[in-house]
Amino acid sequence: MQRPGPRDPHEVFNQPPPLSDYDPFGSDAALAEALQREGGGHGMDRVRAFARRVGSAEVLALGELANRHGPILHTRDRFGRRIDEIEFHPAWHELMRLGIEAGLHSLPWSDPRPGSHVLRAALVMLRHQVEEGVSCPLTMTFAAIPTLRLAPSLAADWEPRLLSNRYDPRTAPAAEKSGAIVGMAMTERQGGTDVRANTTRAAPGGPDGAWRLDGHKWFCSAPQSDAFLVLAQAGGGLTCFILPRVLPDGSRNAIHVQRLKDKVGNRSNASSEVEFHGALAWPVGPEGRGVASIMEMVRHTRLDCALGSAATLRRAVAEATHHAAHRDVSGAKLAAQPLMQNVLADLCLESEAATALAMRLARAFDGAAAGDLFERSFARVATAVAKYWITKRAVAAVAEALECTGGNGFVEESPLARLYRDVPVNAIWEGSGNVQCLDVLRALAREPEAAPALLTEIRAGASGEPRLAALADELAAAMSAAIPAEGSARVLVERIAVGLQASLLARHAPAAVADAFCASRLAGRGGLFGTLPPGCDLGAIVERATPRPAA
Ligand SMILES: Cc1cc2nc3c(=O)[nH]c(=O)nc-3n(C[C@H](O)[C@H](O)[C@H](O)COP(=O)(O)OP(=O)(O)OC[C@H]3O[C@@H](n4cnc5c(N)ncnc54)[C@H](O)[C@@H]3O)c2cc1C
């Protein structure tokens, strides 16, 4: 580049334009291809239109505002009466409305045609890139439906409002509202993973078949929800209940919000500590089968953790590649500097692989819902694999993407700062990393079809890729011998995840992407980003992922 002549020292130059008013779907070939491939092509126009909206400067600004002006808890009114109300910035409500009107809380249940999980997955990935916090209540409402359906009469009462595409944030009995949302409260002070240690008690004898709950929950996100699925100890053991926030007569249920958590990230979303003082709740599923009942919900929230982290990773890669395409350092664009190109290309690969795996998993949910036994077995084990791997890799990748934008990325005005604070949470909630790995071991031990499903899927991409065939053989041996010791679970799950991703990319991605992924991840490289071996077509990988201005 020709060095500019003397410039006005107050002129702003060599700073990239903000990445807004762009097309996050048209710029994301990996997502567009996956939507079509995995069975959501019928929603292509819908996704395109939604992407134009969420890529607009107006909607991106809502994400910033909702985070800058986080929720405020009001436990009492000015007369001292308990109200337990959460005050949100209007931007939060706008984002909730956007998500609910798009059906992100309901789509596979309200329009259960083939491919509806995949269509929803693409919409979730686009919306999540605007702002991570509102994904929590949208996901919980979506995921609550399979658990709620264990109690058909309760489901019949609640579903019309939970599946409604109207956002109605008023505090009122659910029956009087045009739409409702649901939260989940399992975690107590003494144990989140070990919910069997829950001490919250449930006693029968309330009005209309209700039970009375006494106890606490240490984490209860979206406490403004209209109802919560809650675990409590009944006489027959840990049981799942639905606990409305407002009772049918308009009075407030005895659930007290003690305080809001001051969190590292996920700041727009209210996460609270609550106490139940004889709160009325109705059993969902059999008494003593609370964990099994709520696991129906958790399976679906784990899918969304994988989708959400793939989305955050994609937004970070979009920001990093956009920055590098516009920023000159030492006379050349950053994107053209060989070492930066290696870092960017490596991040692009991670993003492509995360998107491909998360969208494939969404198809498994569609297949399982349609009664496909292979897809059911695959979904059972691959959910834990994807939840573990994608949420973990996204944390490292977002940190690296932030560094690509230099000091600008470390300043709160940058979207990367927020992504960096937000990204760890998907690895923690809904079962943290180790819990996912132990769940994979459990699935392999208990479900005879789990290992064959994983191996079939990995081998599907191995015909032209001997390194993947070798990995499949290694995994077959590891999974057919005694189930690996717990202490080695992360090694096994990492290898399975990489095998699944390599298989998808080998079958479906451009050669430059698939070759570089296999040459690095299957050959033991890829600890830190920017370590792709010589011979990879770095320019092609980065070019494919760099966002373009909206048409
Ligand atoms: C922002 C936020 C919002 C949340 N919202 C909700 C909510 O709405 N509802 C709700 O119910 N919960 C919620 N949670 C709680 C969350 O689900 C728990 O924090 C999580 O399940 C972990 O439980 P814990 O914090 O008690 O950690 P612990 O159970 O003490 O686990 C600590 C660590 O030990 C590991 N570990 C556990 N068991 C084993 C083992 N056998 N071997 C090896 N390692 C193990 C875990 O992987 C974890 O890394 C939220 C959490 C956060 C951060």
The ligand as an SDF file (V2000), in Angstrom:
LIG
                    3D

 53 58  0  0  0  0  0  0  0  0999 V2000
  -26.2040  -17.4680   34.5710 C   0  0  0  0  0  0  0  0  0  0  0  0
  -26.7460  -18.7260   35.1330 C   0  0  0  0  0  0  0  0  0  0  0  0
  -28.1040  -18.9450   35.1050 C   0  0  0  0  0  0  0  0  0  0  0  0
  -28.6280  -20.1260   35.6210 C   0  0  0  0  0  0  0  0  0  0  0  0
  -29.9730  -20.3150   35.5800 N   0  0  0  0  0  0  0  0  0  0  0  0
  -30.5070  -21.4420   36.1230 C   0  0  0  0  0  0  0  0  0  0  0  0
  -31.9210  -21.6600   36.1380 C   0  0  0  0  0  0  0  0  0  0  0  0
  -32.6800  -20.8670   35.6000 O   0  0  0  0  0  0  0  0  0  0  0  0
  -32.3990  -22.7620   36.7260 N   0  0  0  0  0  0  0  0  0  0  0  0
  -31.5890  -23.6850   37.3210 C   0  0  0  0  0  0  0  0  0  0  0  0
  -32.0800  -24.6650   37.8410 O   0  0  0  0  0  0  0  0  0  0  0  0
  -30.2300  -23.5100   37.3270 N   0  0  0  0  0  0  0  0  0  0  0  0
  -29.6860  -22.4180   36.7410 C   0  0  0  0  0  0  0  0  0  0  0  0
  -28.3270  -22.2240   36.7570 N   0  0  0  0  0  0  0  0  0  0  0  0
  -27.4960  -23.1520   37.5000 C   0  0  0  0  0  0  0  0  0  0  0  0
  -26.6650  -24.0890   36.6670 C   0  0  0  0  0  0  0  0  0  0  0  0
  -27.4570  -24.9960   35.9750 O   0  0  0  0  0  0  0  0  0  0  0  0
  -25.6720  -24.7400   37.6130 C   0  0  0  0  0  0  0  0  0  0  0  0
  -24.7920  -23.7340   38.0640 O   0  0  0  0  0  0  0  0  0  0  0  0
  -24.9200  -25.8800   36.9900 C   0  0  0  0  0  0  0  0  0  0  0  0
  -25.7870  -26.9430   36.7160 O   0  0  0  0  0  0  0  0  0  0  0  0
  -23.7870  -26.3770   37.8860 C   0  0  0  0  0  0  0  0  0  0  0  0
  -24.2360  -26.6200   39.1770 O   0  0  0  0  0  0  0  0  0  0  0  0
  -23.4710  -25.9940   40.4410 P   0  0  0  0  0  0  0  0  0  0  0  0
  -23.3140  -24.5350   40.1930 O   0  0  0  0  0  0  0  0  0  0  0  0
  -24.1880  -26.3840   41.6620 O   0  0  0  0  0  0  0  0  0  0  0  0
  -22.0410  -26.6300   40.3840 O   0  0  0  0  0  0  0  0  0  0  0  0
  -21.6090  -28.0810   40.9240 P   0  0  0  0  0  0  0  0  0  0  0  0
  -22.7300  -29.0460   40.7310 O   0  0  0  0  0  0  0  0  0  0  0  0
  -21.0370  -27.9460   42.2570 O   0  0  0  0  0  0  0  0  0  0  0  0
  -20.4580  -28.4270   39.8780 O   0  0  0  0  0  0  0  0  0  0  0  0
  -19.1930  -27.7660   39.9070 C   0  0  0  0  0  0  0  0  0  0  0  0
  -18.3050  -28.3810   38.8490 C   0  0  0  0  0  0  0  0  0  0  0  0
  -18.1240  -29.7460   39.1370 O   0  0  0  0  0  0  0  0  0  0  0  0
  -18.3050  -30.5330   37.9780 C   0  0  0  0  0  0  0  0  0  0  0  0
  -18.8180  -31.8400   38.3780 N   0  0  0  0  0  0  0  0  0  0  0  0
  -20.0070  -32.1280   38.9200 C   0  0  0  0  0  0  0  0  0  0  0  0
  -20.1150  -33.4430   39.1490 N   0  0  0  0  0  0  0  0  0  0  0  0
  -18.9660  -34.0140   38.7570 C   0  0  0  0  0  0  0  0  0  0  0  0
  -18.4500  -35.3600   38.7580 C   0  0  0  0  0  0  0  0  0  0  0  0
  -19.1770  -36.3900   39.2020 N   0  0  0  0  0  0  0  0  0  0  0  0
  -17.2160  -35.5610   38.2600 N   0  0  0  0  0  0  0  0  0  0  0  0
  -16.4760  -34.5320   37.8010 C   0  0  0  0  0  0  0  0  0  0  0  0
  -16.8990  -33.2670   37.7950 N   0  0  0  0  0  0  0  0  0  0  0  0
  -18.1220  -33.0040   38.2600 C   0  0  0  0  0  0  0  0  0  0  0  0
  -19.2760  -29.7570   37.1180 C   0  0  0  0  0  0  0  0  0  0  0  0
  -19.0990  -30.0850   35.7370 O   0  0  0  0  0  0  0  0  0  0  0  0
  -18.8600  -28.3210   37.4410 C   0  0  0  0  0  0  0  0  0  0  0  0
  -17.8490  -27.9220   36.5600 O   0  0  0  0  0  0  0  0  0  0  0  0
  -27.7750  -21.0780   36.2050 C   0  0  0  0  0  0  0  0  0  0  0  0
  -26.4020  -20.8540   36.2240 C   0  0  0  0  0  0  0  0  0  0  0  0
  -25.8850  -19.6990   35.6970 C   0  0  0  0  0  0  0  0  0  0  0  0
  -24.4090  -19.4720   35.7330 C   0  0  0  0  0  0  0  0  0  0  0  0
  1  2  1  0
  2  3  1  0
  2 52  2  0
  3  4  2  0
  4  5  1  0
  4 50  1  0
  5  6  2  0
  6  7  1  0
  6 13  1  0
  7  8  2  0
  7  9  1  0
  9 10  1  0
 10 11  2  0
 10 12  1  0
 12 13  2  0
 13 14  1  0
 14 15  1  0
 14 50  1  0
 15 16  1  0
 16 17  1  0
 16 18  1  0
 18 19  1  0
 18 20  1  0
 20 21  1  0
 20 22  1  0
 22 23  1  0
 23 24  1  0
 24 25  2  0
 24 26  1  0
 24 27  1  0
 27 28  1  0
 28 29  2  0
 28 30  1  0
 28 31  1  0
 31 32  1  0
 32 33  1  0
 33 34  1  0
 33 48  1  0
 34 35  1  0
 35 36  1  0
 35 46  1  0
 36 37  1  0
 36 45  1  0
 37 38  2  0
 38 39  1  0
 39 40  1  0
 39 45  2  0
 40 41  1  0
 40 42  2  0
 42 43  1  0
 43 44  2  0
 44 45  1  0
 46 47  1  0
 46 48  1  0
 48 49  1  0
 50 51  2  0
 51 52  1  0
 52 53  1  0
M  END
$$$$
